[in-house]
Amino acid sequence: MIRRLLVGMAVGLAFASLAGAAGPASFTSDSLARIKAQYAGRPFILSLWSVNECSYCIAELTLFGQYAKTHKHLPLVLVATDSPEFAPAMQKTLGQFGLGSMDSWVFDDAIPERLRHAIDPSWYGELPRTYLYDAQHRREAVVGVLGEKRLQAWLRQHRLTDR
């Protein structure tokens, strides 16, 4: 009896730890509105990347990982344009760069063009692509790798350098 109880507890703890590491949230056509609501009145960075189809994304993830170490409250939202079956590879990649605890999403639509259009009708899928949102949620699109100087300037502009 006690053995069954202990085994049951161990299985429950294993499932609880898996649920805690649930992985990226499903990004659907209304997800950007939810992200903006989460950051109401605050600036944030929306980074679009791919574990599967973007070699340049690694440079940007490296930069974000370096900054995440020194900026504990880096307002970074990572959206992978891959499909949900790549979630384990995404999590592994983000973990390698110290970004495993960041707000992370994955495209979840059979027609990814709908999601790209929901984010930005003028975006055709080139990666990496980053949007720098100010506190009023006006945004600046950065096509290609976000440079360190531009990231530093944005952090200073929004008084996020000491956090």
N, C-alpha and C positions, 0 to 999 in steps of 0.2 A: 504494500500500500504506500509506504513512504517512498519507495523507489519510484513508483508511478508518479507520485506527486513531484518528486525532484526532476524526473524526466520531463513532465509536463511544464514545470517552471522553466527548465532550460530551453525547451522548444519555444515557449512564450517569450522569453528574453531574446532568443535568436530572431524571432519575427519582429519584436519591438525594435531591435537594433537595425533590422532591414528597413523598417518603416521610417526610422529616423534618417536613414540615408536613402530616402525614396528617389532621389535623383531629380532631374529637371522637371519643372512643371510643363504641362502641355500649353503651347502657344497657339491660340486660336484667334479668330478675327477680332474678338473683343479684349484680348490680353493687353494690348498697348493702353487702352483706357484704364484697365485695372492697375497697370504699372504706374501710370500718371497719377491715379488716385492715391496710391501708396506713397508717392513722392509729392503730394500736394504741397505747394509753396516752397519746395526744395529743388535744387538742381540735381541732375543725375546724368549718368552716361549710359547710353544704350549701345552695346557692342554686338554686332551681328557677325557671326563666324561659322566655320564648319570644320568638323574634325575629319571629314571625308573628302572635301573638295576645295581646300584652301591652304596651300603651303605658306602663304604670306600671313595667315592668321596666327601662326606660331610666334612670329615676331611681336605682334600686338599682345598676345596672351602673356608673353615673357615680360613686356613692359608693364602690363596691368599687375602681374604677379609681383614684380619688384615694388610697385607702388602700394599694393595691398599690405605688404609687410610693414611699411612705415606710415601708412594712412589707414588706421584701423577702421575708420568709418567711410572708406571710399564708396561713394554712391554709384556703384557699378551694377548694371543689369546685363547679363550675358544671354544672348539668344542664339542658339545653334540652328542653322537652317537645314540641318539634317533631319531625317525622319526618326521617330521614337525608338526604332530598333537599334539605333546607334548610341542610345543613352549610356550604356556601360563604357563605351569608348570615350564618350564626352566626359563622363565623370572622372575617368582615369586621367585624361589629358588635363582637365582643370585641376585635379589633385597634384599633378606633377608641377604645375606652376603656382601652387599655393592658393588656388582660386576655388577650391572645393566647397567652401562655405558661402560663396557669393550667390546672390540671387540668380538662378539659372533656369532657362526655359529651352524648349525644343519645339520646332515647328511640328504641328499636328494637324495636317490637312492633306488630303490626297492630291489637292491641287495647290502647291506651294505659292504659285503666282498670286492667289487670293490673299495670302498672308503678306507677301511683299507689297501688294497694293494697299493693304490695310495700314501698313507702316508708312509707306511713302509711294504714292502713285508714279513718281518719276524714278523709282528704283527698279532696275532690271535684273538684279541678282548678283552684281559684282561684289566680291568679298576681299578683304574685310571691309565693312562699312560701319561707321560709328556716328552716332548722333549725340551731340553735346547739348543737353537741355539746360536752360537757365531756370530760375525759380518760378517764372511765369510760364514755363514750358514752351518758350520759343526755342527753336532748335537750329543747330548748325550741323550740316551733314559733312562728314569727312570720308571721302572715297579713298580706299587704299589704307595703308598702315598709318595709324595715328602716331605722329612723332612725339618724342619725349618733350621737346620744347613747347609744342602746342598743348600737351597734357598739363605741363607745369603752369603755363599761362592760364589755362582754364581753371585749374585748382586755385591759383592765386586770385583770379578774378572773382571767384565765388567763395573766397575766404575758407578754403578747405585744406590749406597747407599744414595747419597745426593740429589736425584731428587724427 
